[in-house]
Amino acid sequence: MTGIAFSAEKANQAQEATHGIGNVETVLGLPTPAIYSADASLFVLRAGVALIEKGMADFLYLSLTDYMQHTFAPKKVLAGVLRSDRP
């Protein structure tokens, strides 16, 4: 099986031979985010969009962090954006 696999945390360390993609920041036009930030999940989503738009992938499995859920209480507006039980 071939494919692309890299983490948001270490995107700048991905190598073509081991991850199926190198120079991730250049290819995606996105800097590697701090893992303990909201930017990490946004990076994952934006990376997925970029890979599809560039024709580098046709199927994606994206895993986001739970930073927002652990940073904001359930009633806070920012955390509520990610809750599935929101009306």
C-alpha positions as CSV (number, residue, x, y, z in Angstrom):
1,M,0.0,0.0,0.0
2,T,1.2,3.5,-0.8
3,G,0.0,6.8,0.6
4,I,0.7,9.9,2.6
5,A,0.9,9.8,6.4
6,F,2.3,12.6,8.6
7,S,1.4,14.3,11.8
8,A,0.6,18.0,12.3
9,E,3.1,18.1,15.2
10,K,6.0,16.9,13.0
11,A,4.9,17.9,9.5
12,N,8.2,19.7,8.9
13,Q,10.1,16.4,9.6
14,A,8.1,14.3,7.1
15,Q,10.2,12.6,4.4
16,E,9.1,11.3,1.0
17,A,10.6,7.8,1.7
18,T,8.9,7.2,5.0
19,H,5.8,9.4,4.9
20,G,4.9,9.6,1.2
21,I,5.5,13.3,1.2
22,G,8.4,15.6,1.9
23,N,8.7,19.4,2.3
24,V,5.2,19.4,3.7
25,E,5.2,23.1,4.7
26,T,6.2,24.1,1.1
27,V,3.8,21.7,-0.6
28,L,0.9,22.8,1.6
29,G,1.9,26.4,2.1
30,L,1.3,26.0,5.8
31,P,3.8,26.2,8.7
32,T,4.0,23.3,11.2
33,P,1.8,24.4,14.1
34,A,2.4,24.1,17.8
35,I,0.6,20.9,18.9
36,Y,-0.9,22.4,22.0
37,S,-2.9,25.0,20.1
38,A,-6.1,25.4,18.1
39,D,-3.9,25.7,15.0
40,A,-3.0,22.0,15.1
41,S,-6.6,20.9,14.2
42,L,-6.9,23.7,11.6
43,F,-3.6,22.6,10.1
44,V,-5.0,19.1,9.7
45,L,-8.2,20.3,8.0
46,R,-6.3,22.7,5.7
47,A,-3.7,20.1,4.9
48,G,-6.5,17.7,3.9
49,V,-8.1,20.3,1.6
50,A,-4.7,21.1,0.0
51,L,-3.9,17.5,-0.7
52,I,-7.2,17.0,-2.4
53,E,-7.0,20.2,-4.4
54,K,-3.4,19.4,-5.5
55,G,-4.6,15.9,-6.6
56,M,-2.2,14.3,-4.2
57,A,-5.0,12.3,-2.4
58,D,-8.4,11.0,-3.2
59,F,-9.2,9.5,0.2
60,L,-8.4,11.0,3.6
61,Y,-8.4,10.0,7.2
62,L,-7.9,13.1,9.3
63,S,-7.5,13.0,13.1
64,L,-7.9,16.2,15.0
65,T,-6.6,17.1,18.5
66,D,-8.9,17.6,21.5
67,Y,-7.2,20.9,22.5
68,M,-10.4,23.0,22.2
69,Q,-12.5,20.6,24.3
70,H,-9.8,20.6,27.1
71,T,-9.2,24.3,26.9
72,F,-12.8,25.7,27.0
73,A,-15.7,24.7,29.2
74,P,-18.7,23.2,27.4
75,K,-20.8,26.4,27.6
76,K,-18.1,28.5,26.1
77,V,-18.8,29.6,22.5
78,L,-15.5,28.3,21.1
79,A,-15.8,24.9,22.6
80,G,-19.5,24.6,21.5
81,V,-18.4,24.9,17.8
82,L,-16.9,21.4,18.1
83,R,-19.7,19.8,20.1
84,S,-21.9,17.3,18.2
85,D,-24.8,17.8,20.5
86,R,-25.2,21.4,19.7
87,P,-28.7,22.4,18.4
